Amino acid sequence: AQRWLPQVDGWPNSIWDTGEYEQLDLDADGWVKSLPAPDSPLVHRIVGTLMLSGEDQYPAGQYVVHYDGKGSLEYGGNATKNEALSAPGRDVVDVTPTGGGIYLKITETDSDHTGDYIRNIRIITPGGSCSNDRTQYCESSSVCEGSGICESFEQTYATERFHPYFLRTIDSFKVLRFMNWLDAWYSTEENWGERPRLSDYSWSQSAGGVPIEVAIELSNKLHVDPWINVVARANDEYVRQQAILVRDTLDPDLTVYLEYTNEAWNTR
């Protein structure tokens, strides 16, 4: 997903990006807490984000969108809300990929000012995985061997973070290097509290990339050794806390490979 865009809705006076990023009312995890009132001097009145723009490889079908809080989400691009199947907190969205991406916008949130704003948005793709082989994609239990059954991603997303196609693509490797995931080239993190968190609204927009917890989880899932890039500006306490986290959560049968930043020897 792209960053939140402050926008004005409604043709012919719509504005795709008002540029008011510093004025967005966000919580510590990056979720939008409120939208400007009608008499606000700010220009934007809604916020939106575009996902998978320019891609045509994401699956067609019905996506499920879960969210906490009270408000209204609307969709565009390749996505159309199925009103008949949707309910508060759970939208069903029909998606037909054409390269235009999936557009999501928040048009109302916490209008009663109780603090119950829209947050924790989870966008779940069609299909599922076999209960006895999470690397096997399925749409029905007929493809699951033995006693396995096809469980939809909506059923399992809380415990099964990774898509089976992704797992199957990389499950032959013995070591996974997380240089890009951990943003070893560009991260400006110095303190442990500045690292990406699991609760961040989008890991693609997190300063520092994907939380290291996810890298460890993937290594444990596939039982492969992780190659961890320690970001260049990390202070001693950051390195210490990262080491403790890896020690306490990585499968003890796995070996950790450590690299300071990315190719520190490379002058190019």
C-alpha positions, 0 to 999 in steps of 0.5 A: 500500500502507498502512504495515506493520501489526503484527498478531496472527493467528488468530481469535478472538484476532487483533489487526488493529493492535497499534500497535507501529510503533516496535518493528517491526524494519525495514531502511533501506529499510523491509523487515521484518527479523524478527518477534518470537520466541514469548517476546517481550514484544511483542504482534505476531507478524506484519506485514501491509499492505492494498493498493487498499482501497476500490477496485474498478477494479484488474484481476481475474486472476492476479497474480504476486508476486516476493520475495527472501529466505526466509520465508512470505507469506500473502494475504487480502481479494480475494486467494487464493494459488494453491498449485499454481502458487506456488514459493519466491520467486514466488507466484501469487495469484488476485484477484477485486476486490470493494472489499476490497483485497489483503491481504498479510502476512508470517508468517515471515521469516529464521527461520534468522537468516542475514539473508536476510529477505523483501524486494524484494516486487514485485506484478505485475498480469495482462496486458502491453504490446506490444513496439513500443508500451508504451502499448498494453495487451495480453493477446495479440499480436493487438492489437499492430500490425505486428511487435509481440508481447504481453509480460507485465508479469512479463517487462518490469516491471524495465525498463517501470515504467508501466502502459500505461493510465496512459501512454495517459491522459497521453501527450497532455500537453506538461508534467507537474507533479509537485507531488503526486508530490514531496509539495511540500505536506507534505515535511519533507526538508532534506538530500539523503540524506532524499529518497525512494529507488528502493529504498524498500519503498513510495513511497506511504509514503515521506517526501517522496513518489515518488523524483524519478528516477521523475518524470524517467523518466516525462518521458523515456518520454513525451518531455514537459517536467517541472514540478519542485516543489522542497520548501520546506525543502531546503537548498542542497546538496539543491537542487544535487544535485537539479539535477545529477540532473535535468541528468544524466538528463533528455532534453536536448531537454526543458525543465525548469520549476521551482517553489519549493514549491507556490504560495508566493504563496497564503495560503489 
